[in-house]
Amino acid sequence: MIHFGDISKEEFLKEYWQKKPLFIKNAIPGFISPLSPDELAGLSCEDEFESRIVKGSVLKNMWTLEYGPFNDNSFKNTPNNEWTLLVQGVDKHIQEIYELIDEFDFIPRWRFDDVMVSFASLGGSVGPHYDHYDVFLLQGHGKREWQISSIDCNPNNYVPNSPLRIMKSFEKETTWVAEPGDIVYIPPGIAHHGVSIDNECITLSIGYRSYSANEMIESLELTTNKHNNAYYLDPLWLDYGGSAEIPNTAIEKLKELIKNKELPNTFFGCFVTKLDPLDEEKFNEIVAFENPMIIKESVAYNLHPLSRIAYQFIDHELVVFINGNTLQINDICDDFIIDFCNTRKVKVNDQNKSLALQFSALSLLEETHPKI
């Protein structure tokens, strides 16, 4: 788990999570980005990654946005300064990034979205903006200055006809300089503007999903003429049982948000584990073209990085959710199932082999490769 410095994990969850930003000095001591700038550029040239290049600065007030996949010529045409490369969903393909998520398991894993990795040249930025999700901005290489503001964070304060969501008016309230291992936590609705103050700046964005009431109401196919622009807010995450558990307090928060007490019992678990369209497409390709692996005893297997998993006790019965669906697991002790959901891994023995076989049959497992 990351180091919170002068505050405790409990204080962070009570006072900061989804409430106010925080600069955490040396949150991961000795951390250096597992990816170099050249390696990140290489990923952006591959089809399976969502990537973007942003050029521009607030001072010049001119911005361009290009979408990948890129090639060598794309980078030959970049200026010396004031450009940024962003690559989405790196955790789903790079083991060291995937393992990094364990540092943040004080927030339930089903709330997690992905890790975006960005490279910025000197002065590189994507402009001042705010989002509806929570993000931990972990510095991996070089230095970045972060300017923070809670002023005028509303949809009317964006530059019109711009390829990026950049605020017209940005009045900084706080400034932090992040070095490798430092983290800036940004809650929903807080504006932030990160500018590289180094020739090679790498930042890892550990993002957590936002759920709008309108999105859930649409998913439920509820008949209503009312637009609800509110977003789901978490309960206090002090007493949940494991990183994959959906506690009753989360369900109560859902009911408050959409003002509906009579929800299908399995709705929330299916909703929060549903894959986004690109990941769903990738996973369907795995199911269609790859044969389930042969499960061997004493071998360790991981849940596939693309997968989202959660569990919930409904009327005292354990229900498992995987990639937007409920999953019936036969003849397995609840404790083994819960351990697998929380750790996303299983070392096969006589007692849990049936569980591994059932997940493998659905193309949900991959073999754990030992670190070299």
Phi, psi and omega in degrees: 000146180297156177270127182268001177072241187281351180243164178267166174301319181298320179293321177301313183294324182281319191257336189242317186304121181063018181236306183210154183286162182210137172260122183246102182287133177055044182296324174235093185303134177075009184289133172228139182307130176295342181250135173275166176304317181295322179293321178295319176299321178298319178298323183291348178269357182261145186296329188282357180251138169277124182220154180217152169238126179246129176239138177139180179203160178295323182298315180279337180057037176228128186227143171230151181227127178236144179253142177279184006289149183257182175215182184302323181294331179301322184274339174292335183266003179281146178289171178293323184230169170062048171215157185222137172251130179237131179234123187268153170063033184293331181299335184280354184229338184247115188302317182297326178287319179301315181292336180298332183298333179300335179296343187245022184283010169284350168251134182309138184295330180291346175279342185289144178253286180197176174248119173261137178244133181234145170247137177225135171283178179304126181082000181294142185196163169247013176086161178290132182201169172227159181229175178258003181246169176269144179213138170258120182259101185263121179282128184251334181197143180070196183232147176224134174268129179248125173253133188239143178207145173250009187266134175056039176273081182212159185297339180281355183254029175255147177295124180288152175058034178254145178290348181237156174276093182241132183287136177293315181243123179225114181247104185292141177250331183218146176230131176231148173246118183261134175244169183309130181095345178278151178232137168250121176264129179238119176278171179301143173079009178252127182283145179213146182223108182257126181235128178292132174245030182217159178288333179224100185243122176241128179233136177253125182255109180266103191257149180239138190294150172249142180238116178272150177300319181299319180297318181288319179298319178295319179295325179282348183058040177282143178271111178205144178263356184270134176268129181241104184272009181285160178241151178299135175242138184289154165287178177285121187272054181260332190238017180286152191283328182196167187294341180256359184280137170260105183280165179299329179298327178290322179294322178296321177298321178298314182296323176297320184295311185262005174053049179216114183274345186252075180259150171302137186302328186261005186300308188296316180299319177293320183295313186282345178258000180295135179285149173287163189303320182293317178293324178296320178297316179297317182293321178297327177294321178297314180298321185284326191244350180247135178282143175303140182287157176277120183278130181241143178292150181069007177258142180265139180231147176253150165298139182302134184303335178290339191279147171246132183224146177204165175219158182210144173267116181243116185052044177069009178253138179283126177239129180254137178244134180219120175052041174090006181228159170278152184232122177273118179247121188263142168058037179232136177299138180305323183298322178293320180295314181298318179298319179295316180299319184284324183263340182063026180210157178211133171258117194287133172218185183301325187282327185248007183299323180299321178298313180298321180295319181293321178288323179295322180299336179262012180061034184259359182241153167222151182290140177283126179262127182296148178288141180271000000 
